[in-house]
Amino acid sequence: METWVQETQKLYFSGYPFIEYGVGGYIILISLLLALKCLFNCKTKHPANFNVVKFKIPNSNTNTSVSSNQQELINNQTRVIQQLNEKLITMQQGFDKLSKEHIQLRTTLSDLQSQVFDILTKKKNSNPPQLQAKSIKSQIIQPSLNFEKQEMRSKQSVLEGQEQQRTSKEQLEDEQFLQKQVEQQKEAEYEQQYLQQQSSQQLQQQQQQQQQYQQQQQQQQEQQQQQQQQQQQQQQQQQQQQQQQQQQQQQQQQQQQQQQQQQQQQQQQQQQQQQQQQLLLQQQQQQNEENLSQRQFKEQEDNQQNTIIAQPQEQVNQSQTNPFATEQPPVVRKPQNPPTPRRIPPQLRPK
């Protein structure tokens, strides 16, 4: 019995039952075997299991100091990213449809396999060894088919769970994305406020710097004015000193001139005094001489009178004796006037 079973298995697996079907039987057998091999040994991932990564839209509010050209580029990028996200969503929906169709095809393949084996077993009912082979093969293949169906159902349930998880994840991601957008908007608002504060602080600092610069300029101008005033004061002081020196020199010159004048006056006074003394001496001498002359004249007159009184007879006698003698009149001298004093000029008069 065992030998018979082995021989029938060899004949069955060698292709003996399908000889009467011709080439078509071999093709069907090969296709079924390949389908079974793909079902049990295919390790390719289903398209629905691929993780679709959505592109993130950049925030346009993060940089407030962006130029118009950069803003246009960002807007274009956001549009392209939105279009890509829409295309990814359509692709994901297509992958979902393909996964469902894939599951349906696998179920139809399993049904076709069972139908083919049923057809083959029905046509070979007349041959008992073929029936035994069919029973053996059905015993071998049926649990595999049942296992495959269970596996397909479990995979379908897993896929459904994955789809639910994926949808929930997408919802969570959408919520998180919305929350992130809200947070980013808040951050952008905070950044705008911070930037506004910084700009206001910068403006205040600039104003303070300008005020400080203006104050420094004013201080510099004041210092320059003070320096100019000091220079002017110094110049004035120098001029005053020069004027004082000139005045002192003038005073000294005046003093010298006064001294010289005084000396000259003293000399003149001395000269005047000397001249006066000389004049006085001359006057005294003249007076003395006049006095002497007057005295002498008086003495002579007195002498003459005395002589005339004493000798009148002698003269008569002489006149008588000398007939040719003529009478001479007596010599009468006119009295000399006293000398008139000379006038002293006012410059030589004693003060």
Secondary structure as GFF3:
##gff-version 3
##sequence-region A 1 351
A	DSSP	alpha_helix	2	14	.	.	.	ID=ss1
A	DSSP	three_ten_helix	16	18	.	.	.	ID=ss2
A	DSSP	alpha_helix	23	41	.	.	.	ID=ss3
A	DSSP	three_ten_helix	47	49	.	.	.	ID=ss4
A	DSSP	alpha_helix	68	123	.	.	.	ID=ss5
A	DSSP	alpha_helix	128	310	.	.	.	ID=ss6
A	DSSP	alpha_helix	312	321	.	.	.	ID=ss7
###
